[in-house]
C-alpha cells in the first residue's frame, strides 16, 4: 500500500452511535490568519487545510483533488533538484495531466507544505463525515454543555449555531489541541486515557474522573466494555499523527469562556 503521509495507517469501520474512520495529521506551514476577536471560528481556508491532512490517498476510488496548474508548475520548479521530480518537459507535462491525487501524493512525499493551502479536496472525507455524527450526538449533546461551556478552565467548545460546518470543524480542532492538567482531551498515544472518553465514565471506575460539581453531568457509558465507549476509543485510535497535538499548520488562538459571534 502506497501512503503519502509519513505515518502508520489504520482503517476502522465503526457503526452504531458514532461510526468513524481515519484521521491523518502532520505538521505544516501556518495557514492564513483571521481576526480571531471578531470571528473565533476557523476560516474556510483553515478548514480546507485540515481536509488536506485528513484525505486518504489510498481510498478506492481515489479522492478527487484539485490544485491550480500554475501552482503545480511552481512546485516543479522549486523542487526541481529533488530526485522525485519528473525529468524533462515531456515527463513533467505527463505528470501535470495526471489525476490530482497523484499530485498531492508527491507534495506529501516532499513535505511541500507551502503548497498545501492551494489544494482543494473535492471528495467527501469519511473521517470528517463520521466526526459529524460524534459532534452532533456526543459533543453537542454531552461534552460541550457539561465541560466546554465555562465549567472547565481552558476548554471552550462552541454550541450549536447557524454556521454548522465551521462550528463542527472548530470544535474538532480544539479537541485535538487542548489538554487539561496535562491530560489531552484526545490522546492519540493512549486513546483510552483521552478525557473525551474518561469523562463519560462513572467517576468510580474512570482512570481520570470527570471534575466534581458539574451541572448536568452524568455518565454516558456503563464501563469501558460499553460499545459506545469502544467505538469512540476506536475513532481516537484512527486519528493517526506523527506527534500528539499536531496543529495542522494552523495558527489559532483558543477561545475563552465567551459566547461565539457567528
Secondary structure, DSSP 8 states (H G I E B T S, - for coil): ---SSSS--------TTT----EEE----------TTT--S--HHHHHHHHHHH--TT-SS---EEE-HHHHHHHHHHTTTSTTS--HHHHHHHHHTS-HHHHHHHHHHTT-GGGGGGEEE-S--HHHHHHHHHIIIIIIIIIHHHHTBTTSTT-B---S-S-HHHHHHHHHHHHHH-EETTEESS-SSSGGG-HHHHTTS-TTT-SS---SS-TT---S-SSTTSHHHHHHHHHHHTEEESSTT--TT-------SS----
